[in-house]
Amino acid sequence: DTPVEIQLRLNQNMAARLSENPLTSDQLLVQKSDTDWHMQGNMHLSQGLELWLLSQGDSIEVLAPQELRDTIAKTAQRMCSLYTTG
């Protein structure tokens, strides 16, 4: 139950939201381009975090940790298959 470093790629709107309401107490937001931001901070992995990340749709991409990235990707793939099969 130790906090881990989370790294996210954000769009501009999500970066603005997180600058006003930080996700972590040690959050660092860095602008990479006009539309691309990077966020890092330490937090506990939890089902609540996974659900929040999924609820943000394509505004966020999990970059690290790999375990969290894989979990979100698998859920997104299952969701996509619900809409692509007849």
Secondary structure by P-SEA (a helix, b strand, c coil): cbbbbbbbbbcaaaaaaaaacccccbbbbbbccccbbbbbbbbbbcaaaaaaaaaaccccccccaaaaaaaaaaaaaaaaaaaacc
